[in-house]
């Protein structure tokens, strides 16, 4: 149990260090200990910065089958008198794919 808690703490700290823009984290454990299962897809151990087309996310899969997943923030307010526009880099790797255009009233 202690080993699992230490691993979980490690992944939370790793997520905060590597994925500064993310706010969501989900942990999955697969019965097959050597791979991670995310959205019905098996991943070998490693880092995946854009694992699915049209989804901006980051996956870190351990050899123990534990996946740490980070996604873009859902509730980030633009500066006063501004609004979010289109994604700037929709095909970029995470976290670059999270960046949105900011349109301010003075730009309109």
N, C-alpha and C positions, 0 to 999 in steps of 0.2 A: 504494500500500500504506500509506504514512504517513497519507494522508487517511482511510482506513478505520480505522486504529488510533486516530487522534484522535477520530473520530466515536464509536467504541466506548467510549473513555474518557469522553467527554462524556456518553453515555447512562448509563453506570454511575454517574457522579457525580450526574446528574439523578435517577436512580432512588433513590439514597441520600438525596437532599435532599427529594424529594417523597413518597416512599413509605416512611416510617420503619418501618412494621410488616412490610414484605415482606422475603423472603429469596431468592426465586427470580427469575432473569432469563433470558430466552431471546431470542435475536436471530434474526430471519428476514429473508431477502432474496428478493424476488419479481423475476422477470424483467422484468415491467412496472414500470418505474422510478418511476412516480408513485403507486403504491398499495402497501399492506402486505397480506400474506396471512397470516391467523392462523386456524387451525382451519377451513380451506377457505372463509373469508369475507374479501372484499376490503374494506379500510378506506382511506378518503381520509386525507390527512395531517391530524393533529390529535391531541387528547387525548380518550380514552374512559375514563370512570371506572367504568362498568358496561356493558361491551359485549355481554355475553351474559346472558340470564335465568338465575338460579340458579348463577351463577359469580361469585365475588368476585375481581375482577382489575382491573388498570389497564393500558391500552395507550397508548403514545405512538408515533405513526406519523410519520416524517419524509417530506418530499417526495421523498427518494431511495429510498423503499420499505423503510426499515429500521424495524422495530418493537421497542420495548422493552416487555417485559411483566413486571409485578410481581403476585405472588399473596400470599395470606396465609401466614404462617409455619406450618410443619407440626409443629414440635416446640417448643412453648412450654409450659413447666411452670408450673402454677398455684402460688401460695404454699403453704408447708407446711400440712398438714391441710386443704387445699382441693382442689376439682376443678372442671373446666370444665362448664358447663351448656350451654344453648341459645345460639345466636347472638342477640345483642341487636337487631341491625339487618340482618336478612337481605336486605332490599330496598334498603338504603342504598348510596350510592356508596362506592367504594374510597377509603380504607382503613376507613371506618366499618363496612362490612359484615363485617369480620374480627373485630370485638369479640365476645367471649363472656362470658356470665354466669359469675361465680366464686362457687361455693357452698362455704362453709367448715363444718366440723363444728359449730361453735357456732351456725350459722344453721339447722341441721337440727332 
